[in-house]
Amino acid sequence: MAEFWADWGALAYLAAAAWAFFEGETFVILASAAGHATGLINPWILMVSVWLGSFLGDQLWFTLGQRYGMRAVRKIPGAEKRMATALRFLDRYGTLFVLSFRFVYGVRNVASAACGIAGMRRIRFATLNFIAAGLWAASFVAAGWFLVAWLGERYTSYALAGIGGAVVLYLIFRFVQHRRRGRAAQPAAEPQPHPLPQGGATLPPGPEKGRTLNRLAV
């Protein structure tokens, strides 16, 4: 992580913002911890970068939910179930949910879209989203920064390696699970029609066809 900042300089903060645009808790913690250990990463600039990236990402999801409804998140695995959960939380907690959904596992990917689908006013969501993104950025930058101070550089490296490995294993698990669900959801193959007899022969009439021929004969 520190080498990435050493090679890219200020552009690395733009990469951090882009990462936070989609997701990024683990990335923020790793970058902040590396900054404390090496001095190559400014925690304040990092915090502002991921703050803006996270804010803009959720504004996009809100707009998509407002404009397209459930279609905006249909391709996300388990979107319908997560959306139902997010809408229940939004209905029950309102402002508190918007301020905290980034910290709630399982609903963050659809929470902003849920606010748009529910008809929340754009200015209200933007205000709450900006505050929430700041709280999220400050929390995870601080978590990574003080993790080094608490554990020391050596044990922090072990902890971060463990976190990184766990994230990779989790992503692999989700990918395999998604593939299995996709295969299970595929419709069964339609039965192939029986080939017609060769030589111009015709199949015997079925019951309905037989009754029709009898009526015509009479």
N, C-alpha and C positions, 0 to 999 in steps of 0.2 A: 504493500500500500504506500509506504513512504517513497519507494522507488518511483512509483507512478507520479507522485507529486514532484519529485526531483526532476523527472523527465519532461513533464508537461507544464509545470508551473501554474500560472493563473488559469489555464484551460482546464486543469483538473477540477477546479471549483465548478466550472460549467458542467463537467461530467457528473459531479456530485448532484447538481441541481437536476440534471436529466434523469439520473437514477431515482431521485426522490419523486420525480414526476410520476413514476409508475409505482414504486414501492421503495424500500430502502432502509429499514431499521438496522439490519446487520451491517450494511455498508457504512452508515453514519457512525455506528459504534466503532467499527474497525478503523475508519479514518481518524476519528477523534483520539482513539487510543494511540495510533501511530503518531499523531501530532504531538501528543504529550511525551512520547518516548523519544522522538527524534528532533522535535522543534521545527520540522519542515512544513507543518500545516497550522495555519492560524485558526483557532477554534471559532472566533467571532465571524470570520469570513465564511467558514464552513457552515456555521449555523444559519447565516443569512441566505446562503446558497440553497441549502436544503429546505429552508423555510419557504422561499419563493417557488422552488420546484414542486414541493408538495402542495402548496396553495393552488398553483396553476393546474396541476394534474387533477385535483378534485373539482376545480371549476369546470374543467372539460367534461368530466363524468356527469356533473350536475346538468350541464347544458344538453348533453346527449340524452339523459333521462327525461329532461323536460320536453325535448323535441321528439324523441322516438319511443319513449315509454320502455316497456320490457324488452323490446328488440335491441336496445343499446347494450344489454348485458347477457343476451341469450347464449352467446358462445362461451361464456365463463362457466367452468364446471360447477354444477350445483347452484346455478344462478337463481332459479326460482325459489328454492328453499331459503337461500341466503337473503333474497329480496324480501320474502315474507317475514323473516326474522327482523331485518332492518326496519321494515315498515311498522312492525309492532313496537320496537324500541322507540322509533321516532314518534309514534302516536302517544306512547306512555311518558317519555321523558323530554321530548321536544328539544329545547335549546341545549340541555345537558348532553343529549345524544350527539348532536352536531359537534360539540366541543370535545367529545371523548371517543368518537367512533374509531379514530386512528389507533387507539389502544385496545380495541375490542377485536380479538382474533375471530376470523371467519366472516365478518361483515364489512370490513373496510373496503373491499373491492367493489361492493355494490351500494355502499351507504350514501355516497354523494348522488348517485343516480336515483336512489330511493327518495331523496329530498326533492329532486326535480320532478319525479313522477307524482309525489304527494302534493305538488303545487305550491311549495314554499317560494316566497318572493325572492327574486334574484339578489336584491340588495341585502336582504336579511341573511341569506346563505353566505354571500361573499364576506360580509362582516364577521360572522361566526367562524367561517372557514379560515379567514386570515388569522384570527386569534388562535384557533385550534392548531393551525400549522406552526405558529410560533411556539406554542406550548410543546408540541411534539418535537420540533427541532431542538429546542433548548434541553428537553429531557434526555434525548438520546446522545446529544453531543456531550452533555454533562456526565452521562453514564459512562461513556467511553473514556472521557478525560480522567475521571476519578477512579476508574477501574485500575488504571496503571498506578496511580498513587496508593491505592489500597493493596494491590497484589504485588507490585513491583514488576519490572519489565520482564523478568524471566517467566514468572507464573502467568503474567498477562498474555505472553506469547502462547503458552499452553492453552489458556482459556479461549483465546481467539481462534486457535487452530481447532479446538473442540467445537466451537460455535460454527466455524466455517464448514467442518466436516458434517455436523448435524444438519446444516442447511442443505448441503449437497445431497445427503441421503434423503432428506424430506422431499426435495424437488424430484429426485428419481422415483421415490415412492408415489408421489402425486401423478407423475407422468405415466407410470405403469398402471396405476389405478384408473386414470382417465382413458388409457388405451383399452383396458378390459371393459369398462363401461360402454365405450364406443362399439366394441365388438358385440357385446350382449344386446345392444339396442338395434343392431342391424336386423332388418326383417328377414324372415325365413325365405329361402329360395322358393319361387313359385313352381308348382309341379309342371313338368313339361307335357304337352299334349301328346296323346298316342299317335304314332305315325299312321297314315292311311295305308290300307293294304295295297300291295303292288298289283299291276295288271288291270287297273281300272275298276276293280271290285269295289263295292260300296259296303259301308257298315250297316248292319241290321238296324231298323228303326227302333228308337227308344219307345217307352210307354206312351209319352205324349204324342209322338209322331205317329205311332200305330193307331191311337184313337182317332187322330185327325184323318188318316187314310180310310178308316172304317166308316166315318161319317160321310166322307166324299163318295165312297162306294155305294152306300145306301141311297 
